[in-house]
Amino acid sequence: MTGQTMISAAFFVMLTVAVLSANKMVLESNRDFIKAQAIEQATNFANALIAEILTKKFDSGVDYSYYQDKLEFDAPTSMGPSSTARNYVNPGGAPDVAPYKSIPGPNGDYFDDIDDYHRYVRTANATDISDYQLTVSVYYVKKDNPDAASSSRQYYKRIDVKVDHPLYLPKQLTFSAIATY
């Protein structure tokens, strides 16, 4: 009987190891699926926000009835919304929690041009994963160096949307677009 008991014990140990290995594979597979889903949703949210921003005019000083000199545009140091617009859209610095919404104002939009979105923060929620954090940076760039911020007015503005999620995105994702006058 001792031989049968040892065989039975060995069988149970092997069965336990097999079950634990299968569970580990299932958990890893689920984790990879959720991570891929989070990346896809983050991409969709970022692209939607970039598309929203690109519908706005290039600069608050733009008059499309004639070709303007870039010196008529907002200074690089004045990128961002007015304090009224900022307080309406991100009250107290809290993120905007309505993805894909237009940002209304008394005379059209509070955010009526591209650089109003500089330092804009939005929390986006999908049906299965919530609390994506989207943060926008807008800055002038030169035609010959679109990856570096320019300290002077240009005919190009770069829009960077950074997406974070504390659980499902291991590192911050950045999506970019260039707007031209």
Disulfide bonds with the S-S distance in Angstrom:
none
